[in-house]
Amino acid sequence: MRPLLSPASLKGVLTAAEAAAALAEGFGGGDELPVADGGEGTAEVVFRALGGEWRSAQVADPLGRRVEGRWLVVPDVCAVVEAASAIGLPLLAVDERDPLRASSRGLGQLIVEAIESAPKWLLVGLGGTATVDGGAGLLQVVKALPDTTTALYDVGTRLPDAARLFGPQKGASPDDVRTLERNLRSMTELRPFAELPGSGAAGGLGAALASLGADLVPGAATVLDLIGFDEALVGCDLVVTGEGAVDATTLEGKAPFEVARRAREAGVRCVVFGGRVEVEIEGAETVALSGDPARARADLVELGRALAAGGGSGTPGPYHDLRARPQGDRPPAS
């Protein structure tokens, strides 16, 4: 069996590369090609596939404090900036989350720094931010973008839905959500872009970047093309992908969905795992891991072993649902 191991990150638990390495340990080998979709870890995925040079700058975090943001420069190819590097939700303690105060200014500062490196192609990954400001902070700093700027969204949320869908996870109360909705509606410069897929990504940053001329595109397809996924798929008879939660947002075009779609079109078997599984992906086998973050790496090692033992067809045996089997009842590793 020749497996292609292409997981996305399990946010806050394992990076995409760590997840791929765990699967490879279980398989006893395999081609590791971690994937991303514009959200957290996108630059790392590109770096792993293409190499490049990391650069950093002091910028403002969501609450205006100084933080070191970094971006990736791949010579003669692109520069990759992640919104989460400057204004990510993990930069705030839980009791600090306040989207009425959080600003995207730091991302604007990071983009300005990246532009100074004169990239051939500027990629801005959206996702994982603490902000729902419609890019107001960013627009105070960035007045123009290179013609070759692409904003990558992981889900196609539109601007009118951004506050309702993303506000609560970033600390907004119901009253705050209503205020955020009013704030976004009042940003007249965003209105022409409000119905574009992805305009609501990262609390409206998609619309803000589109207003500056960026192409707003699904991140998964762009990243997979950039890292050469289709070429890596040739000659493989199994693809393993997944993320922390396989849910309705996965079906909106996140990285595991795009991997499964391409595998299906190529006639290659695909297994999709999730720490939490709420939906299945057409044409792929779905595996629910234990759901215990402390066991995530061990779960993936076991999944790799089970798939290797099962050969090139069928379900992954006793691991089709790792939640259903207490740890002590699992067969020993071999």
For each residue, the residues with C-beta under 8 A, 3 or more apart:
1: 27 237 238 308 311 312
2: 30 31 235 236 237 238
3: 23 27 30 31 236 237 238 239 240 307 308
4: 30 31 33 232 233 236 238 239 240 268
5: 20 23 24 27 30 31 32 33 34 240 304
6: 20 33 34 35 229 232 239 240 241 259
7: 10 16 19 20 23 34 35 240 241 242 243 256 273 300
8: 16 19 34 35 36 37 41 241 242 243 254 255 256
9: 14 15 16 19 34 36 39 40 41 243 244
10: 7 13 14 19 243 244 275 293 296
11: 40 128 243 244
12: 90 244 293
13: 10 244 275 293 296
14: 9 10 18 19 22 296 297 300
15: 9 18 19 34 41 44
16: 7 8 9 19 20 34 35 36 41 44 45
17: 20 21 32 34 44 45 48
18: 14 15 21 22 297
19: 7 8 9 10 14 15 16 22 23 34 242 296 297 300
20: 5 6 7 16 17 23 24 32 33 34
21: 17 18 24 25 32
22: 14 18 19 25 26 296 297 298 300 301 304
23: 3 5 7 19 20 26 27 30 32 240 300 301 303 304
24: 5 20 21 27 28 29 30 32 304
25: 21 22 28 301 304
26: 22 23 300 301 302 303 304 305 306 307 308
27: 1 3 5 23 24 30 304 305 307 308
28: 24 25 304 308
29: 24
30: 2 3 4 5 23 24 27 304
31: 2 3 4 5 232 236
32: 5 17 20 21 23 24
33: 4 5 6 20 49 227 228 229 232
34: 5 6 7 8 9 15 16 17 19 20 41 44 45 48
35: 6 7 8 16 45 220 223 224 227 229 241 255 256 258 259
36: 8 9 16 39 40 41 42 44 45 46 125 219 220 223 255
37: 8 42 127 152 154 218 219 220 223 253 254 255 258
38: 42 125 126 127 151 152 153 154 201 218 219 220 222 223
39: 9 36 42 84 125 126 127 128 154 219 254
40: 9 11 36 82 84 88 127 128
41: 8 9 15 16 34 36 44 45 82
42: 36 37 38 39 45 46 80 82 123 125 152 219 223
43: 46 47 70 71 72 80 81 82 85 125
44: 15 16 17 34 36 41 47 48
45: 16 17 34 35 36 41 42 48 49 223 227
46: 36 42 43 49 50 52 72 74 78 80 123 223 226 227
47: 43 44 50 51 52 54 72 74
48: 17 34 44 45
49: 33 45 46 226 227 228
50: 46 47 74 77 226 227
51: 47 74
52: 46 47 72 73 74 75 77
53: 72 73 74 75
54: 47 70 71 72 73
55: 70 71 72 73 113 114 117
56: 68 69 70 71
57: 68 69 70 109 110 113
58: 66 67 68 69
59: 66 67 68 69 86 106 107 109 110 113
60: 64 65 66 67 86 103 105 106 109
61: 64 65 66 67 86 87 91 92 106
62: 87 88 91 92 101 102 103 104 106 129 130 131
63: 92 96 98 101 102 103
64: 60 61 103 105
65: 60 61
66: 58 59 60 61
67: 58 59 60 61 86 91 106
68: 56 57 58 59
69: 56 57 58 59 85 86 106 107 109 110 113
70: 43 54 55 56 57 85
71: 43 54 55 56 79 80 81 82 85 110 113 114
72: 43 46 47 52 53 54 55 79 80
73: 52 53 54 55 79 114 117 119
74: 46 47 50 51 52 53 77 78 79 80
75: 52 53
76: 120
77: 50 52 74 120 121
78: 46 74 119 120 121 122 123 226
79: 71 72 73 74 114 117 119 121 122 123
80: 42 43 46 71 72 74 123 125
81: 43 71 85 107 110 111 114 122 123 124 125
82: 40 41 42 43 71 85 88 124 125 128
83: 86 87 88 104 107 124 125 126 127 128 129 202 205
84: 39 40 87 88 89 90 125 127 128 129
85: 43 69 70 71 81 82 88 110
86: 59 60 61 67 69 83 106 107 109 110
87: 61 62 83 84 91 102 103 104 106 107 129 130 131
88: 40 62 82 83 84 85 91 128 129 130
89: 84 92 97 128 129 130 169 170
90: 12 84 128
91: 61 62 67 87 88 130
92: 61 62 63 89 96 97 102 130
93: 96 97
94: 97 171
95:
96: 63 92 93
97: 89 92 93 94 102 130 170 171
98: 63 101 102 171
99: 102 130 131 132 133 167 170 171 172 176 180 203
100: 172 176 179 180
101: 62 63 98
102: 62 63 87 92 97 98 99 130 131 132 133 170
103: 60 62 63 64 87 106 131 133 136 137
104: 62 83 87 107 108 129 131 133 135 136 137 138 202 203 205 208
105: 60 64 108 109 137 138 140 141
106: 59 60 61 62 67 69 86 87 103 109 110 137
107: 59 69 81 83 86 87 104 110 111 124 129 137 138 205
108: 104 105 111 112 137 138 139 140 141 142
109: 57 59 60 69 86 105 106 112 113 141
110: 57 59 69 71 81 85 86 106 107 113 114
111: 81 107 108 114 115 122 124 138 141 142 145
112: 108 109 115 116 141 142
113: 55 57 59 69 71 109 110 116 117
114: 55 71 73 79 81 110 111 117 119 122
115: 111 112 118 119 122 145 146
116: 112 113
117: 55 73 79 113 114
118: 115
119: 73 78 79 114 115 122 146 148
120: 76 77 78 148
121: 77 78 79 148 150
122: 78 79 81 111 114 115 119 145 146 148 149 150
123: 42 46 78 79 80 81 149 150 152 222
124: 81 82 83 107 111 149 150 151 152 209 214
125: 36 38 39 42 43 80 81 82 83 84 152 219
126: 38 39 83 129 151 152 153 154 198 201 202 205 206 209 219
127: 37 38 39 40 83 84 153 154 201 202 219
128: 11 39 40 82 83 84 88 89 90 202
129: 62 83 84 87 88 89 104 107 126 170 202 203 205
130: 62 87 88 89 91 92 97 99 102 170 171
131: 62 87 99 102 103 104 137 170 202 203 205
132: 99 102 162 163 166 167 170 172 180 184 203 204
133: 99 102 103 104 136 137 183 203 204
134: 159 162 183 184 187 190 203 204 205 207 208
135: 104 138 139 190 204 205 207 208 209 211
136: 103 104 133 139 140 187 208
137: 103 104 105 106 107 108 131 133 140 141
138: 104 105 107 108 111 135 141 142 205 208 209
139: 108 135 136 142 189 208 211 212
140: 105 108 136 137
141: 105 108 109 111 112 137 138
142: 108 111 112 138 139 145 212
143: 212
144: 212 213
145: 111 115 122 142 149 209 212 213 214
146: 115 119 122 149
147: 213
148: 119 120 121 122
149: 122 123 124 145 146 209 212 213 214 215
150: 121 122 123 124 214 215 217 222
151: 38 124 126 198 201 205 206 209 210 214 215 216 217
152: 37 38 42 123 124 125 126 217 218 219 222 223
153: 38 126 127 156 157 197 198 201 202 206 216 217 218 219
154: 37 38 39 126 127 201 219 220 249 253 254 255
155: 198 201 249 252 253 254
156: 153 197 198 201 218 252 253
157: 153 161 162 165 166 198 199 200 201
158: 161 162 194 195 196 197 198 199 200
159: 134 162 184 190 193 194 195 196 199 200 204 206 207
160: 181 184 185 194 195 200
161: 157 158 164 165 200
162: 132 134 157 158 159 165 166 167 180 184 199 200 201 203 204
163: 132 166 167 172 177 180 181 183 184 203
164: 161 167 177 181
165: 157 161 162 200
166: 132 157 162 163 169 170 200 203
167: 99 132 162 163 164 170 172 176 177 180 203
168: 171 172 177
169: 89 166
170: 89 97 99 102 129 130 131 132 166 167 203
171: 94 97 98 99 130 168 176
172: 99 100 132 163 167 168 176 177 180
173: 176 177
174: 177 178
175: 178 179
176: 99 100 167 171 172 173 179 180
177: 163 164 167 168 172 173 174 180 181
178: 174 175 181 182
179: 100 175 176 182 183
180: 99 100 132 162 163 167 172 176 177 183 184
181: 160 163 164 177 178 184 185
182: 178 179 185 186
183: 133 134 163 179 180 186 187
184: 132 134 159 160 162 163 180 181 187 190 204
185: 160 181 182
186: 182 183
187: 134 136 183 184 190 191 204
188: 191
189: 139 211
190: 134 135 159 184 187 193 194 199 204 207 208 211
191: 187 188 194
192: 211
193: 159 190 196 199 206 207 210 211 216
194: 158 159 160 190 191 199 207
195: 158 159 160 199
196: 158 159 193 199 206 207 210 216
197: 153 156 158 216 218
198: 126 151 153 155 156 157 158 201 206 216 217 218
199: 157 158 159 162 190 193 194 195 196 204 206 207 210 216
200: 157 158 159 160 161 162 165 166 203 204 206 207
201: 38 126 127 151 153 154 155 156 157 162 198 204 205 206
202: 83 104 126 127 128 129 131 153 205 206
203: 99 104 129 131 132 133 134 162 163 166 167 170 200
204: 132 133 134 135 159 162 184 187 190 199 200 201 207 208
205: 83 104 107 126 129 131 134 135 138 151 201 202 208 209
206: 126 151 153 159 193 196 198 199 200 201 202 209 210 216
207: 134 135 159 190 193 194 196 199 200 204 210 211
208: 104 134 135 136 138 139 190 204 205 211 212
209: 124 126 135 138 145 149 151 205 206 212 214 216
210: 151 193 196 199 206 207 213 214 216
211: 135 139 189 190 192 193 207 208
212: 139 142 143 144 145 149 208 209
213: 144 145 147 149 210
214: 124 145 149 150 151 209 210
215: 149 150 151
216: 151 153 193 196 197 198 199 206 209 210
217: 150 151 152 153 198 221 222
218: 37 38 152 153 156 197 198 221 222 253 258
219: 36 37 38 39 42 125 126 127 152 153 154 222 223 255
220: 35 36 37 38 154 223 224 253 254 255 257 258 259
221: 217 218 224 225 253 258
222: 38 123 150 152 217 218 219 225 226
223: 35 36 37 38 42 45 46 152 219 220 226 227 255
224: 35 220 221 227 229 230 255 258 259 262
225: 221 222 228 229 230
226: 46 49 50 78 222 223
227: 33 35 45 46 49 50 223 224
228: 33 49 225 231 232
229: 6 33 35 224 225 232 233 259 262
230: 224 225 233 234 262 266
231: 228 234
232: 4 6 31 33 228 229 236
233: 4 229 230 236 239 262 263 266 268
234: 230 231
235: 2
236: 2 3 4 31 232 233 239 268
237: 1 2 3 268 269 312
238: 1 2 3 4 268 269 270 271 307 312
239: 3 4 6 233 236 259 260 263 268 269 270 271
240: 3 4 5 6 7 23 270 271 273 303 304 307
241: 6 7 8 35 255 256 259 260 270 271 272 273
242: 7 8 19 246 256 271 272 273 274 287
243: 7 8 9 10 11 246 250 254 255 256 274
244: 9 10 11 12 13 274 275 276
245: 249 250 274 275 276 277 278
246: 242 243 250 256 272 273 274 276 277 278 279 280 281 286
247: 250 274 276 277 278 279
248: 251 252 278 279
249: 154 155 245 252 254
250: 243 245 246 247 254 256 257 274 279 281
251: 248 257 279 281
252: 155 156 248 249 257
253: 37 154 155 156 218 220 221 257 258
254: 8 37 39 154 155 220 243 249 250 257 258
255: 8 35 36 37 154 219 220 223 224 241 243 258 259
256: 7 8 35 241 242 243 246 250 259 260 272 281
257: 220 250 251 252 253 254 260 261 281
258: 35 37 218 220 221 224 253 254 255 261 262
259: 6 35 220 224 229 239 241 255 256 262 263 270 272
260: 239 241 256 257 263 264 270 272 281 282 283 284
261: 257 258 264 265 283
262: 224 229 230 233 258 259 265 266
263: 233 239 259 260 266 268 269 270 283 284
264: 260 261 267 268 270 282 283 284
265: 261 262
266: 230 233 262 263
267: 264
268: 4 233 236 237 238 239 263 264
269: 237 238 239 263 285 312 313
270: 238 239 240 241 259 260 263 264 281 283 284 285
271: 238 239 240 241 242 284 285 286 287 303 307 316
272: 241 242 246 256 259 260 280 281 284 285 286 287
273: 7 240 241 242 246 286 287 288 289 299 300 303
274: 242 243 244 245 246 247 250 277 286 287 288 289
275: 10 13 244 245 288 289 290 291 293 296 299
276: 244 245 246 247 288 291
277: 245 246 247 274 280 286 287 288
278: 245 246 247 248
279: 246 247 248 250 251
280: 246 272 277 284 286
281: 246 250 251 256 257 260 270 272 284 286
282: 260 264
283: 260 261 263 264 270
284: 260 263 264 270 271 272 280 281
285: 269 270 271 272 315 316 320
286: 246 271 272 273 274 277 280 281
287: 242 271 272 273 274 277 303 316 319 320 321 322
288: 273 274 275 276 277 291 320 321 322 323
289: 273 274 275 295 296 299 300 303 322 323
290: 275 295 299 322 323 327
291: 275 276 288 323
292: 295 296 299
293: 10 12 13 275 296
294:
295: 289 290 292 298 299 327
296: 10 13 14 19 22 275 289 292 293 299 300
297: 14 18 19 22 300 301
298: 22 295 301 302
299: 273 275 289 290 292 295 296 302 303 322
300: 7 14 19 22 23 26 273 289 296 297 303 304
301: 22 23 25 26 297 298 304 305 333
302: 26 298 299 305 306 319 322 330 333
303: 23 26 240 271 273 287 289 299 300 306 307 316 319 322
304: 5 22 23 24 25 26 27 28 30 240 300 301 307 308
305: 26 27 301 302 308 309 333 334
306: 26 302 303 309 310 316 317 318 319
307: 3 26 27 238 240 271 303 304 310 316
308: 1 3 26 27 28 304 305
309: 305 306 317 334
310: 306 307 313 314 315 316 317
311: 1 314
312: 1 237 238 269
313: 269 310
314: 310 311 317
315: 285 310 320
316: 271 285 287 303 306 307 310 319 320
317: 306 309 310 314 320
318: 306 325 330 331
319: 287 302 303 306 316 322 325
320: 285 287 288 315 316 317
321: 287 288 324 325
322: 287 288 289 290 299 302 303 319 325
323: 288 289 290 291
324: 321
325: 318 319 321 322 329 330
326: 329 330
327: 290 295 330
328:
329: 325 326
330: 302 318 325 326 327
331: 318 334
332:
333: 301 302 305
334: 305 309 331
